[in-house]
Amino acid sequence: MFKTRNASHGLLAMFALMFSMNSTQAVEPTPVTTQSAAMGKILVVMTNHSAYPTRQDKTGLWFTELTEFYDVMQAAGLQMDFTSPEGGEIPLDDRSMKPIYLNADARKHLADPAFMARLKTTLPARSIDPSQYKAIYYTGGHGTMWDFPNNKDLKKISEQIYRQGGMVTAVCHGVAGLLPLQDDQGQPLISGRTVTGFSNTEEVLAGIKSQVPFLLQDELSKRGAHYKKALIPFTSYAVTDDRVITGQNPQSGGEVGKALLKRLNAGK
């Protein structure tokens, strides 16, 4: 199946072209007001992992999964801190840097020295004080499948944010960060919840199924989650279940941001 890699990449590019117009458009940020400050800061998590087992290209952060969410939060005047399992520089997924996957707003961020400097100086997860945050957002990229699920610091941070009434959110492969999370009874936090994340079908179409350590859709189901996905692959899709918000694929970062903002505005 995976000898037809070029065909798979062609299908992925076709879907990206079809639905790139659905990407979130950035708007001018609003100043930080008393109301937005009361909503709290958002902790944005990114991967440090860049290597596939056998592919020559590199994985890492899928860039628009950061920028589309970031633009929604920034427009609302919310503050964000950037963290990663080890801290420091974030690798960018090679394919996410291709023009077909970069919208105009993402290109503006790439050209912004201050924004890009933040991606070189992320806070190590071990240094984070969860009490400072109202929500955590796990960005995606295949690298997250290696360093998100087994990181004890990220697990501790997310569980405390949730216990203090905060929101746990993720997009695409970043949903792997939710796999180890447990509730107060020691059960999987996502058990019985409706969630989404990168689907098995999308993994095949992306041509990466032979490289990943597990299939995210399967692992979510194994933990008792009710997995849902969009009818058409690579279209924006997000699910809210109480204080857990998940997005399916790279097209869904903005939708996760909007859903989170709605809950924060409602004081949930």
C-alpha positions in Angstrom: 0.0 0.0 0.0 2.7 2.4 0.9 4.7 1.9 -2.2 2.3 4.4 -3.8 3.7 7.2 -1.7 3.5 9.8 -4.6 -0.1 9.0 -5.1 -0.9 9.5 -1.5 0.9 12.8 -1.4 -1.1 13.8 -4.5 -4.3 13.0 -2.7 -3.2 15.0 0.3 -2.3 18.0 -1.8 -5.7 17.8 -3.6 -7.5 17.9 -0.3 -5.4 20.8 0.9 -6.2 22.8 -2.2 -9.9 22.0 -1.9 -10.2 23.2 1.6 -7.5 25.8 2.2 -10.0 28.6 1.8 -11.6 27.4 5.0 -8.5 28.4 7.0 -9.1 30.8 9.8 -8.3 34.4 8.8 -6.5 36.5 11.3 -8.0 39.8 12.5 -6.4 42.7 14.3 -5.7 41.8 17.9 -7.6 43.5 20.7 -5.9 45.0 23.7 -5.7 42.9 26.9 -8.7 44.1 28.9 -9.9 43.3 32.4 -12.3 40.8 30.9 -9.7 39.0 28.8 -7.2 39.0 31.7 -9.9 37.4 33.9 -10.3 34.6 31.3 -6.7 33.6 32.1 -3.6 32.7 30.1 -3.4 29.8 27.6 -0.5 27.3 27.6 0.4 26.2 24.1 2.3 23.0 23.8 4.6 22.1 20.9 6.8 19.0 20.1 10.6 18.8 20.2 10.7 15.6 18.1 11.7 15.9 14.5 12.8 12.4 13.2 10.8 9.7 11.4 12.1 6.2 11.7 13.1 5.9 8.0 11.9 9.0 6.1 14.5 11.6 5.1 12.3 14.6 5.6 11.6 15.9 9.1 8.5 16.1 11.2 7.9 18.6 14.1 5.2 21.2 14.6 2.7 21.5 11.8 2.9 25.3 11.6 -0.7 26.4 10.8 -1.9 24.3 13.8 -0.2 26.8 15.9 -0.9 30.0 13.9 -4.6 29.6 13.3 -5.3 28.9 17.0 -2.9 31.7 18.0 -4.7 34.2 15.8 -8.0 33.5 17.4 -6.7 33.8 20.9 -4.6 37.0 20.1 -7.6 38.7 18.5 -9.5 38.1 21.7 -6.7 39.7 23.7 -5.6 36.5 25.4 -2.1 35.9 26.5 -0.3 32.7 25.6 2.9 31.0 26.8 4.8 28.5 24.6 6.1 25.3 26.1 7.5 22.0 24.9 8.6 18.8 26.7 12.2 19.8 26.8 12.0 23.5 26.1 14.0 25.5 23.6 13.7 25.4 19.9 10.8 23.8 18.1 11.4 21.9 14.8 8.9 22.8 12.0 7.5 19.9 10.0 9.1 20.1 6.5 5.8 19.4 4.7 3.9 22.0 6.7 6.3 24.6 5.2 5.3 24.0 1.6 3.4 26.8 0.0 0.3 24.7 -0.5 -0.2 24.3 3.2 0.7 27.9 4.3 -2.0 30.5 4.2 -1.3 34.3 4.1 -1.5 34.7 7.9 0.9 31.8 8.5 3.4 33.4 6.1 3.1 36.7 8.1 4.1 34.9 11.2 7.0 33.3 9.4 8.2 36.7 8.5 7.8 38.1 12.0 11.2 37.9 13.9 9.6 38.3 17.3 7.1 35.5 16.7 9.7 33.1 15.3 12.1 33.9 18.2 9.4 32.6 20.6 9.6 29.2 18.8 13.3 29.0 19.6 12.9 29.8 23.3 9.9 27.7 24.5 9.6 27.0 28.2 10.4 23.5 29.4 7.4 21.7 30.7 9.1 21.0 34.0 9.2 24.8 34.7 5.4 25.4 34.2 3.1 26.4 37.0 -0.3 25.0 36.0 -2.1 27.4 38.4 -1.4 30.3 36.0 -3.5 28.9 33.1 -7.2 28.5 32.3 -6.5 26.2 29.3 -3.9 24.1 27.6 -3.7 23.6 23.9 -1.7 20.7 22.3 -0.6 21.6 18.8 0.1 18.8 16.3 2.6 17.4 13.8 3.7 13.8 13.8 6.5 14.5 16.2 3.9 14.8 19.0 3.3 11.0 18.9 6.7 10.4 20.3 7.1 13.0 23.0 3.6 14.0 24.2 2.1 10.7 25.5 5.0 9.7 27.7 5.9 13.1 29.2 5.1 13.1 32.9 5.4 16.9 33.2 2.8 17.5 30.5 0.5 15.0 32.1 0.7 16.7 35.5 0.1 20.1 34.0 -2.9 19.1 32.0 -4.5 17.2 34.9 -4.1 20.1 37.3 -5.5 22.6 34.8 -8.5 20.4 34.3 -8.9 19.8 38.1 -8.9 23.5 38.7 -11.8 24.0 36.3 -9.7 24.7 33.1 -10.0 23.5 29.6 -7.9 20.7 27.9 -7.7 21.2 24.1 -5.8 19.7 21.3 -5.7 19.4 17.5 -4.7 16.6 15.0 -1.8 14.5 16.3 -1.5 16.7 19.3 -4.6 14.9 20.7 -2.0 12.2 21.6 -1.2 14.4 24.6 -4.6 13.5 26.0 -4.0 9.7 26.0 -2.2 9.4 29.4 -4.5 11.9 31.2 -6.5 10.5 34.1 -9.4 11.8 36.2 -9.6 11.9 40.0 -10.5 8.2 40.0 -7.5 7.2 38.0 -9.6 6.5 34.9 -8.7 7.9 31.4 -9.9 11.5 31.2 -11.3 10.9 27.7 -13.2 7.7 28.7 -16.9 8.2 27.8 -16.2 11.5 26.1 -16.7 12.3 22.4 -13.4 13.3 20.8 -11.7 13.6 17.5 -8.1 13.6 16.2 -6.2 12.6 13.1 -8.1 9.7 11.6 -6.8 6.4 10.3 -8.0 7.3 6.8 -6.1 10.6 6.9 -2.9 8.8 8.1 -3.1 6.5 5.0 -3.7 9.4 2.7 -0.8 11.3 4.2 1.5 8.4 3.4 2.8 8.2 7.0 1.0 5.2 8.4 4.1 3.0 8.2 6.1 5.5 10.2 4.0 6.3 13.3 4.4 4.4 16.6 0.6 4.0 16.8 -2.7 5.0 15.1 -4.2 7.8 17.1 -7.8 7.0 16.3 -7.3 3.4 17.6 -5.6 4.5 20.8 -8.4 7.0 21.6 -11.0 4.3 21.2 -9.0 1.9 23.4 -9.3 4.4 26.2 -13.0 4.4 26.0 -13.4 7.6 24.0 -16.2 8.0 21.5 -14.3 8.9 18.3 -15.9 11.0 15.7 -14.6 12.5 12.4 -15.7 14.6 9.5 -17.4 12.9 6.6 -14.7 14.2 4.2 -11.0 13.9 5.2 -8.9 17.0 5.7 -11.9 19.3 6.4 -12.2 21.4 9.5 -13.8 19.5 12.3 -13.8 20.1 16.1 -15.7 18.5 19.0 -16.5 20.0 22.4 -17.3 17.6 25.3 -17.6 19.5 28.6 -14.1 20.9 29.2 -12.3 18.8 26.5 -12.1 20.2 23.0 -10.4 18.4 20.1 -9.8 19.1 16.5 -9.4 16.5 13.8 -6.6 17.7 11.4 -4.4 20.6 10.3 -7.5 22.4 9.1 -9.1 22.5 12.6 -6.8 24.6 14.7 -8.9 27.7 14.2 -12.1 25.8 15.1 -10.6 24.6 18.3 -9.7 28.2 19.1 -13.2 29.4 18.5 -14.7 26.7 20.6 -12.3 27.4 23.4 -13.0 31.1 23.3 -16.7 30.5 23.4 -16.4 28.4 26.6 -14.0 30.9 28.2 -16.4 33.8 27.4 -19.2 31.8 29.0 -17.2 31.4 32.2 -17.2 27.6 31.9 
